């Protein structure tokens, strides 16, 4: 009986050695440290052929670029909005900001959905001109920007920055209905890659 047990023990040791050799031959190295390989590659095309959804208004359409979420990032899609007839630059800028926000709240077109695009901006949500004491070019949303989902705020910031809807120099001046000062938001490459991260801000002054 002792000889049988010894043979069984020898067989078990041989089996362990074989498994270790196979793992070594495959280049597998065990580790107790979790490895972050980044986001899994997406099979979504994140690209729309031709233009996206267009406004049905009768005015002459103006091309714009609206940021939508696709996979784990954000990309701009081509849209059209009614061309504003306002001659006052401030009124024209507000009209553009409202049209862009409406585009973000609207459901993506069938072609955009098929390409994997979604929007995190949900209504009801409106935008109005800044109040007295706000810097020039500031806009105020009907909700505090920091209360919006991070991806929704990222879409608004990058869409406004892309189309020069508020402020200038690629930054956006946004506030909410509360008695808080507006903040200056920047659409960075990091924000476009990870819209769920917090939008970078700094004082508007």
Buried (B, 14 or more C-beta within 10 A) or exposed (E): EEEEEEEEEEEEEEEEEEEEEEEEEEEEEEEEEEEEEEEEEEEEEBEBEEBBBBBEEEEEBBEBBBBBBBBEBBBBBBBBBBBBEEEEEEEBBBBBBBBBBBBBBBEBBEBBEEBBBEBBBEEEBBBBBBEEEBBEBBBBBEBBBBEBEBBBBBBBBBBBBBBBBBBEEEBBBBBBEEEEBBBBBBBBEEBBEBBBEEBBBEEBE
